[in-house]
Structures are given as C-alpha cells and as structure tokens.
Amino acid sequence: MLIGSQSYAKSNGCGKRSLIKFRSKWPSIEEEVNFYDCFYEKGIPSISLPGFIKVALRSKDPSLQDELIGKALEDVPRKYEVFLFKSLINKKMLLSPKVSSDLMYFFALRMFDQKNIKSSLKYLSKQVGIDFPRYGQSLFLKAVIMTKLGKLNEAESIFSQLATGNFKTNNKETKSNLISMSKLNLSRIKIELGDYKSAVDQYRDISFRDNLWFDGLVEMSWTMISKGDYEGAIGNASFIEKSTSSFIYKPWPSAIESIGLLKICQYPNAKKTVERFSSQYKDTGDVTLKHLKKNSDKSWYQYAAEVLDTKLSKSNSKKTPPLLFYAARSNAVIGQQKLLNELFDEEEKLLKMKKKFRRSKQSYVFKLVSKRLNTIGRNIKSAQKKMGYTFRDKIKSLLKEYYNLQKIVDVVGFEIFARSSDSITMRVAGKKFIDEMKKAGNKSASWNFNGEFWADEAGRFRSLLENKCAKLE
C-alpha cells in the first residue's frame, strides 16, 4: 500500500473474513482505505479507483487526499468512470500540483475525445509545472490540437521537444511511443510546410525497433518522390517488397516503385512493376466488398475478432482478403482489443470473487462486486461496439486508399504506353523495350525486373538502377 501516514497503516491481509466484516455505513477512513486497497492489490480498478476517490472526498487531510488520488491515477484505464474526477474539481479539493495536473490531462483527453478542442486546450492550460507524471502526454495532446487548429509552428516546436525524449511520463513504453509518434508527426508537419528534405531526415530518425517504423518508411518513400529522390524511393520500396511475405497486404511499394522507375526512364522495369500491382491486387476492391457483403449478418466486432483469430498465411489469404487482415491488425483496432482484454481480465477476477462470497450475499462486498460486474458488462459491450466500428472505418479508409493507388498505377501504365513511340525519351530506354512493346501490342510484354537495393552508411536504402533519362544540354 502506498499510504505513507502511520495513522493509515495497512491492515493484516485481505482475507475473506476481514472483507465480510466491512460495513458500508460509518466506517473509519482507515477501514475504508484498507478495504479498497485489497481490490487495488487484486488489480480491480473498477472498485479501487472510485473507492479511493470516495475516501478522499470524505477526508479533510490534504496529504491523505493527495496520496489516495495519486494512487488511483497510477494506472487508471481511460474508460473507467472518468466522470468521478469531475467531482474532485467541483469540490475544489486541496490537491498537490502534480495530482491536479494529472486530473487536468484526463479532463482534456475526455474533451478531445468528444471533439471539444477548445475545452481540451483550456484544461491543458491549467496545468502547473513540468514534473507531473503525464507531462509528456499532455504536451503531445497539445501539439495535436495545435496541428488541428492550423498552428503548425507551435505544433512543430512541441513535437521537436518531445522527439528529444527530454520529458516525463508514467512509464518507459509510453515515453518510447511518444518519441516515435512525435517524430512521425514532425515529419508530416515538415511536409505541410514544403520542407521535404527535413521531413525525410526526420523519418530516418524513427527507430526500426518501433512499430511505427514501417509506416514511417512508406511515408518517407512518398516524400522522396515529392522531392525528386527517385532512387531513394525505389530503394525503400524494394526493401519493403523483398523483406516481407508475398501474401501480406502492401500495395504501396508497387505504386512508389512504378512512379520512381517512370521518372528515371526505366520503362521496362516500370511496366513490370505495373503488371505486378495489377496481378497481385487484381480486383482487391471488388473482392473485399463482396466478402463484406457475404458476412453482413455478423456484427463488426465479431467479424474483427474472427479475422484477428485467423492465422495469417498464404492459404488463409485466399479465403479472407489481405486488406481485411491488415485492417484488423492496425494499431487502432489492436488498441481497442487491448482495452477489451483488460475488461475481460477484470470481469474474470470479479466473477471469482463473487463465487468466493456467494454464501454471504447480504454482505457489502458481495453487493459491490455484483454491481461492478454489471458496470463491466456494459463497458465490454460498449468497447466491443467501438472496436467493430474502428475495424469498419479502417476498411473504408484502406479501400479508399487502394482505389487512389490503383489510379496512380493506371496513370503510370498510360504514361509508359504514351511514350512507346520512337521519341527521344523512349529511345533512351533502349531499342529492345520498344520492339518488345510493339511485338506484344503494348499488353503483355514483360522483363526481368532488376529491383536490387542497398543500404548506404547512413542506413538509407538506395536503388541500383541507373537513371536513363536524356540529359538536357
């Protein structure tokens, strides 16, 4: 137990007999603290969290209030009865700046989730100091809000600070994620400002050990296309294509490669890449929509859970479109699944406790556990619904992206076809290419694609293909 005051020392154990003895009417503060501490130790926040807050509201001791609220906020899941925090502010409790700043972060996060950006920013502005546990998370939320408001310079300044890692968080994993997400967002801001070179450098700074590294590599490749570094973009795309399984959903490399190869006048290889995209992702949109329609009688959550439980393999990818596998394994859906796992885990603990006290149905602990089980059940249904909708929205987003990629690749294919005359640019590509195109009627000609890549001393992937475009005098 974290209570430091000697007058609130921990009682002897959390046995069944001592819990049954607890009475909800007129308990001493020490008895209440010990009672809720038992649930805290068993990892049941749905009881310990509101319990500690309840005791804090009763107490007139500011130091005890700080300890109780601080303990309640240690690892509190966002979903757990955030409305209870509101009462703490309404009663104007005398809390330390650290605890108050933590509470402000929760209020700001809640307002942001409800799309009330101005109120969210208002709560963030009330925070005091820089040494409270969620300082880094508060900074990140503020930077995201600044980005949404179009204040890119302010957002860039905050993300730059976070990217250095010089800030406080409540655990190492949170800090690592904030650093990598800040670098990713900083790169995106650089792109918005038209500074592609800085954006690419920032993308390279994302660690390959981080789960955002793959996203950063894809985004960096598109940025390289924008800034004219076609060899670098092709190198990145080749690395992604050759270092991952062929049945994984990854249409981006082919689209990136096709543009880069076209820009350096490697027409045979560009056509080969266009053909690969068309072959590998043929009818992806229609097949995905057909599959969704076929399973329309299932809830979106049930559908997402089934896809997540299915092993990703070449045989299964024929039954379930790879796009659905990718959507189900996105960070947003996995995040919802983690929340559900926490709820299921707590529900299991509560059920075991209810069974343990089944012969004491009139006791306060039995009634409290039963009440919280009902709350957990409602939270589980709500979380399942949200996970399903997140899965659905991700599929829609990926389908829209796929159709855009298809248009890009189609344009590249048209450009290759349009340049298949005896023009100067086509002659640079070589007579063999022109002859093959004419012989095949511009439909089925193919070549061995030399998509080799290498990493330079800075770890940057580069293409070994030569730029064959005619140089202007």
N, C-alpha and C positions, 0 to 999 in steps of 0.2 A: 504493500500500500504506500502511496506517495504522500499521505498526510504527515506533515512534519511536526505538528504540535503534539506535545506529550499528552495533552488532555483528550486527544482523539486517536489514541494508540489503537492498533489493530487488535481485534478480539481473537480468541482462540479458535481458529479454523472456521470453515463454512459448512459444518455438518448439517444433516437433515433436522436434527433436534433443535439446534440453535435457530435455524431458519423458520421452523414452525412456531417457535416462541415469539417471533417478531410480530408486533401488533401495529397496525397502521394508524391507530388513534393514540395521540400523545406520546410518541416515542421520544427519547432523548436524541439530541443531534448525534451523539457518539453511536447510539444504536442504529440510527439511520445510515450513517456513514459506513459502518461495518456491514450492514445488510446489503447495500448497493455495491460495496466493494467486492462481495462474493460473486456477483454477476459480472463485474468487471474482470475478475480473475478467470472466470469461465468463458470470457470472450463473447458476452451477450450485450452489445451496446444498446439494443432497443430498450433494455431495462436500466442499465447502469447510467447511460447518458442522461435521460430525463430525471433519474433518481438523484444524481449529483447536483443537477441544476435545481431540483426541488429543495434539496437541503441547503444549497447556497442561498436561495431566496428566503429561507427561514432564518438563517444565521445573521447575526449583526456584527460578526467578526470579519473585517475586510481581508485579513490574511488567510483565513479559512476559505472564504469565498474565492479568492484567487487560486488557492490550491485545488479546490473542487472543480471549478470551471476549467482551469488549466488541464486537469486530468481528463475531464470529459471531452476536451477538444483534441487530445493527443492523436488519436487515430480515427476520428469520427468520420464515417462514410457520409457523403454529401446528402444522401437520400433520407437520413434519419432525423425526422422531426425538427427540421431547421426552424420551424415556426416558434419553437420553445425559446430560441435565442432572443427573439423579439422582446419577450417579457423582461429579459435582463436589462435591455436598454430602456424600456419603458419605465422600469422601477428605478432607473438611474443608480445602479449598484456601484459601489466604490471598488472598481477593479483596477488592477495594475495596467499600465500602458501596453504591456505585451499581450495580456489577455484581451483587452479592449480592441487592439489592432487585429488580433486573430478573428474576433467576432465580426469586425467590420469587413474582413475578407469574405466571410461566409455570406453576409448580407449582400455584398457587392456581387458575389458569384450568383446568388439567387436572383438578383435583379437582372443580371446579364442573361441568365437562362430564360428569363421571362421577356427578353428583348427590350428591357427598360434600361438603355445605355446611360442616360443622364443620371438616373438614380444610382446606378452601379458606380459611376465615376464619383458621385457625391460621397458615397461610403468610403471609397478608396482615399479620398482627400482628407478624411477624418483620422487616418492612421497616424500614429506618433512613433518616431524613432525608426531605426533600421535593424534592430536586433530581435524582433519578434519572429517566431518560427516560420510563418508563411510570408515573409517579406519578399522572397523571390517570386512566389506565385502571384502575389499582389502586383508586383512590377510587371510581370508577364501579362496579366489581365489588363492592366492599364495600357500597355503597349498595343494590345489587340484592339482596345477601344479607340485609341488614337488613330490606328490604321483605318478602322471603320469610319471615323469622322473625317478622314482625309488629311489628318495632321501627320504627314509622313516623316517630317524632320524630327518631331518629338518621338514618334514610334521608333525611328531608326536609332536615336540616341539611347533609348531604353533597351532595345534589343542588343545594341553594341555592348552595353554594360553587362547584360545577362550572359552574353556569349563568352565573356572572360571568366565566368564562374565565380566572380567576386561578390557573392551574396549568400544569405542564409536561407535554408529550407529545413523542413522537418525530417527528411531522410535523404540518403545518397541517391537512391533511384529517382526520386523526384528532381533532385538537382541535375542529374545527368540528362533527364528528359527535357528539362527547361533549357539547358545549354544547347542541345541539338535542335530543339524547336525554334529557339531564338535565332540560331544560325540560318535555319531554313527560311524563317520569316524575314530575316535581314536580307537574304539573297533576293527574295521576292520584292522587297521594297526597292532594292538597287535596280531591279528590272523595271519597276514602275517609274523610277527616276531616269531610266535610259542608260544607266551605268552598267553595261553588260560585263565589262572586264572585272569590276569589283564583285559582281554577282557570282561569276564563275569562281573567283578566288574564295569567296565565302562558302560556296557549295563544297569545294575541295576540303574545306576545314572540318566538315562533318565526319566524325569517326566511322570507319567501316564496321565497327562493332555495334553501332547503334542501329535500331530498327528503322530509322528514318533515312539511312544511308542510301538504300535503293531508290527511294522517292527523290532524294537529292540528286542522284546520278542521272535519272531520267530528266528532271527539270534542268540540270546543268547542260545536258545534251541539247535540249531545245534552245537554251540561251546561247550556246556556242553557234548554233545555226543562225541565230539572230545577229551575232557579232561577226559572222563570217569565218569562224574557225571550223571549217567543214571536216578537216582531217581529225580534229579532236572529237567532234560529234560522232563521226563514223567509228572511231576507236572505242568510245564509250558504248555505242550501240552494239558493236561486235562483241564486246566483253559481256554485256548482258545476255546477248543471244546465245553465245557459246558456253557460258558458265552456268546456265540454268537448264532445267529439263525441257525437252521439246514440247511436252503437253501442258506446260504451265501457261496461263493466260498472260501474254506480254506483247501486245501489238505495237507498242511504242518503238522498239528498236527498228523494226522494218520501215516504219514511216520516217524515222530520223535518218536511217541509212539511205533510203531512196532519195530524200532531198539532198543530203550531203554528196552522194555519188553523182547526182544530176549536176550539182553546182561545180564539181571538179571535172565534169565531162567524161566520167567513167560510165558511158551509156550502157555497155553490155552488162556491167555489174548492177547498174541501176535497174535495168529491166529484170534481171534475175531477182532482185530484192522485191520488186513489184509483184512478180509472179509468186514469190514465196508468201507474201502477205495475202494475196488472193487465194492461194491454196490452203494456207494454214487457218485463215479466218473466214473461209468461204461461208456465206450465209449465217455468220455469227448472230447478227441481229434477229433474223427470222427464226433461227433455231431456238434462241433464248426466249423470245416472245411465245413461241409455240410451247416450249417446256413450261413456262409460267402459266399459260392458259390451261394446260393439261392438269396442273396441280392447283388450280384455283380454289378447290374446295378446302384446302388446308389453310390454317392461319399462317401469317407471315412468320411468326415466331417459330411455329412447328417446322415450317419449311427451312428456316435458317438453321435450326438445331439439327435437322436431318442432314443438311449439307455439311455442317461442321463435324458431325459424327462419321461422315463418309471419308474413307481414306483416299487421299489424293494420289491417283495412279493413272496410268495410260488407259487401262480398261474402263475405269470409272469415269474418266473424262469424256468417253464416248456416250455414256448414259446421261451424265449431267454436264451441261455446257461449262467449259473452264471459266467463263465470265462469272458464273454463279459461285464457283469455288473462291475466286478472287474477292468477290463482294462479301462473302461470308467471313473471310479471313482478314477483312480490312480492320484497321485499328479501331474504328468507331463501333463496329459490331462486336469485336472481341472485348472492348471495354465494357459494353453492356452485358456480355456474357460473364465477365469477372464479377460485376455487381450482383448478378443473379446467383453466382456460385457462393458469394458471401451470404446472401439471403438464405439460400438452401442450407448452408452450413449452420447458420444461426437457428433456423427452423428445426433442424435435426437436434441441436442441443436443447432447445426449449421442449421438444417432444419427449426427450429422455427425462428431462426434469419433471415434466408433467406426470409421466408414468411413475417416477420415483415418489411423487407426493399424491398419488391417486387415492390413497386411503385418508388423506387429510384435505378433503375437498372444501371444507369450510375455512381453511387457513388462508391468510392473506397472500402467501407466496403462491399457492395453487391458483387463486383467482387472478393474481397479477400475471402469472405465466400464461394462463388461458387467454387473458385479454391481449397480451402481446403477440400471442400466436395468431390471433385474428388480424392484428395490425400487420404482421409479417406476411400473412396470406394475401392481404390487399396489396402490399408493396410488391410482392412477387408477381401478381397479375399485372400490375402497372408496369413493372420492369420488363416483363415478357412482351407486352404490347409495344413498349418503346423500342425494344431490341428488334422486333419484327418490322416496325416502321423504318428503323435505321437501315435494316437489310434491304427493304424495298426501295428506299431512296438512293441507296448506294448502287443498286442495279440500274435504276433510271439514269443516274449520273454516268455510270460506265457505258451504258448503251449510247447515250448522247455523245460521249467522248469517242466511242468506237465509230459512230457514223461520221464524225468530223475527221477522224484519222483515215477512214475509207475515202472521203472526198479528197484529202491531201494526196493519198497514194494514187488515186484516179487521175489527178492533175499531173502528177509526175509521169504516169504512163502516157498521158496525152502529149506531154512535152517531148518525151522520147519519140513518140510516133511522128510528131510535127517536125522533128529535127532529122528524120530519116531520109533526107534528100542529099544531094551532093553539095550541101552548103559547107562553108569553111569549118564551122564547129563540128559537123559530123565527120568531115574528112580527118579531123584531128583524132577522132576516136578510132580510126583505122578502117581500112577497106573491108576487112573480114566482117566487121559489125554490119556495115551497110549491105554487103552481099547476103549475110545471114538473114537480115531483116526482110530484104526483098524476096529471098527464096521462101521464107516462111509466111509471107503475106502479112507481116507485122503482127502475127498472132501467137505463134508457139515457139519462136526461137529461144534458145537458152544457152548459157555459157557457164563454165566453171567459175564460181564466184570466189575471188581471192580476197576474202574479208579478214585477213590476218590483222592483228593489232599487237601493240607492245606498250609497256608502261615505261615512261622516262624516269629520270632520277627523282622527280617530284611526285611520282606515283600517278601521273596523268596518262590516261590511255590515248594512244595515237594510232592513226591508220597508216599502214604501209603502202597504200595505194598512191600512185603518182597523179598529180593534177595535170590532166591532159588538155585543159582549155587553151585555146590560142591566146598568146600573149599579145596585147595591143602595143604597137610601136609608139 
